[in-house]
Amino acid sequence: MPITGIYFIMVFERSCKGIVLTMLMLAVACQITFDEYLKEQRLSYPNPVEYAYRKKIFADNMKRITDSLKPPLNSYRMKPTKYMTWTSEELKSKLW
């Protein structure tokens, strides 16, 4: 299941029904498994301890994404990225 493309759906309708429908499509699009994510990103964690650690980080980050899709609506949209298995400390040290 590809994780790109569907996240950029924007709703210009003012009805609540249209907004809810789009939120549901986004929430469904975010339901990607850790193994699907690894395959798509061409990542692997052969060490079982590292695999479990990264899977937990992925699950926590995925929860943040799905929670961001619940009302009230935000002015931004979150989506899975290549950094889904990184901790916030890793992001800070490697990207800034």
BELTAJO-V925823 format. One record per residue. N is the residue number from 0. RES is the residue in one letter. PHI is phi as a letter, one per 40 degrees, with the letter a starting at -180 (NA if undefined). PSI is psi in degrees with one decimal (NA if undefined). BURIAL is # if it has 9 or more other ideal C-beta (glycine too) atoms within 8 Angstrom, else .. Layout:
n: {N | N}
res: {RES | RES}
phi: {PHI | PHI}
psi: {PSI | PSI}
burial: {BURIAL | BURIAL}
This chain:
n: {0 | 1 | 2 | 3 | 4 | 5 | 6 | 7 | 8 | 9 | 10 | 11 | 12 | 13 | 14 | 15 | 16 | 17 | 18 | 19 | 20 | 21 | 22 | 23 | 24 | 25 | 26 | 27 | 28 | 29 | 30 | 31 | 32 | 33 | 34 | 35 | 36 | 37 | 38 | 39 | 40 | 41 | 42 | 43 | 44 | 45 | 46 | 47 | 48 | 49 | 50 | 51 | 52 | 53 | 54 | 55 | 56 | 57 | 58 | 59 | 60 | 61 | 62 | 63 | 64 | 65 | 66 | 67 | 68 | 69 | 70 | 71 | 72 | 73 | 74 | 75 | 76 | 77 | 78 | 79 | 80 | 81 | 82 | 83 | 84 | 85 | 86 | 87 | 88 | 89 | 90 | 91 | 92 | 93 | 94 | 95}
res: {M | P | I | T | G | I | Y | F | I | M | V | F | E | R | S | C | K | G | I | V | L | T | M | L | M | L | A | V | A | C | Q | I | T | F | D | E | Y | L | K | E | Q | R | L | S | Y | P | N | P | V | E | Y | A | Y | R | K | K | I | F | A | D | N | M | K | R | I | T | D | S | L | K | P | P | L | N | S | Y | R | M | K | P | T | K | Y | M | T | W | T | S | E | E | L | K | S | K | L | W}
phi: {NA | c | b | b | h | c | c | c | c | b | b | b | c | c | c | c | d | c | c | c | d | c | c | c | c | c | c | c | c | c | c | b | c | c | c | c | c | d | c | c | c | f | b | a | b | c | c | d | c | c | d | c | c | c | c | c | c | d | c | c | c | c | c | d | c | c | c | c | c | c | c | c | c | c | c | b | b | c | a | c | b | c | b | c | b | c | c | c | c | c | d | c | c | c | b | b}
psi: {112.4 | 145.1 | 13.2 | 156.8 | -59.6 | -18.5 | -13.3 | 16.3 | 129.6 | 142.0 | 125.4 | 3.1 | 150.6 | -3.1 | 146.4 | -35.1 | -43.8 | -39.4 | -44.8 | -43.1 | -45.3 | -40.2 | -38.3 | -41.5 | -40.7 | -41.0 | -41.1 | -40.5 | -28.5 | -7.6 | 75.6 | 139.3 | 162.6 | -43.1 | -36.9 | -41.2 | -46.9 | -43.0 | -46.5 | -38.4 | -2.2 | 47.2 | 156.0 | 148.1 | 86.5 | -28.7 | 122.0 | -33.2 | -46.1 | -41.2 | -49.0 | -40.9 | -48.1 | -34.2 | -38.6 | -43.7 | -44.9 | -47.0 | -42.6 | -44.0 | -36.8 | -36.6 | -41.2 | -39.1 | -50.7 | -35.2 | -32.9 | -15.5 | -5.5 | 153.6 | 150.2 | 149.3 | 143.2 | 164.0 | 2.0 | 164.9 | 130.0 | 152.0 | 160.0 | 141.2 | 179.5 | -8.0 | 14.9 | -19.5 | 11.1 | 145.2 | 165.3 | -32.5 | -40.8 | -42.2 | -46.2 | -42.7 | -29.4 | -24.3 | -19.5 | NA}
burial: {. | . | # | . | . | . | # | . | . | . | . | . | . | . | . | . | . | # | # | . | # | # | # | . | # | # | # | . | # | # | . | # | . | # | . | # | # | # | . | # | . | . | . | . | . | . | . | . | . | # | # | . | . | # | # | . | # | # | # | . | # | # | . | # | # | # | . | # | # | . | . | . | . | . | . | . | . | . | . | # | . | . | . | # | # | # | . | . | . | . | # | . | . | . | . | .}
